[in-house]
Amino acid sequence: MGKLTIFQFATHLITKYLSSMTSSDLIDFRKRFKLTKKAAAFILGCDRTTIFNYETEKTPIPKYIALAVSAFAMGLPPYGEKLK
């Protein structure tokens, strides 16, 4: 994919992952933001084991996780919280 700005990466996530997010996409997201499975799980509102299951393709990645990844990449806070 090459070097992208954070905004370009987030736009890429939104357009691509709303159809389907793959395990390698989730791994790329974690690596790009230097997140452990535990940190990614906290940010995405799930358990570390769930992240492991997504990344090992034991569980399909739901659209709401893809949306949360995109929102995080764009710097959006959870709904109802104010932008900083």
Summary of the structure (lengths in Angstrom):
residues: 84
radius of gyration: 12.2
end to end distance: 29.6
largest distance: 36.5
contacts: 204
relative contact order: 0.19
helix: 58%
strand: 0%
